């Protein structure tokens, strides 16, 4: 089992920045990949970014590429999502997830980000 707790959501003005954190517990953090997804009102959950277990490989959705940065600190069991030049369409509930080598995937409960225009 992996427990994930997101934090850092809130109200951000368009053009500003956000920084989300996700603290993990329950398994060896450095053994699994982590990711961020988001769900806007009335829409399906969508992929935002992912980082490999070591932090050396990252991947981004086209919609956030060049604006968002995912990183992790394995000494703190935490993954981060830094978003710059945010837009109203970045509004949504942001979820972090853990992808284990066993194929199991775990989710946090999410943190709401609202970008005002």
Secondary structure, 3 states (H helix, E strand, C coil): CCEEEEECCEEEECCCCEEEEEEEECCCHHHCEEEEEEECCCCCCEEEEEECCCCCCEEECCCCCCCEEEEEECCCCEEEEEECCCCHHHCEEEEEEEECCCCCEEECCCEEEEEEC
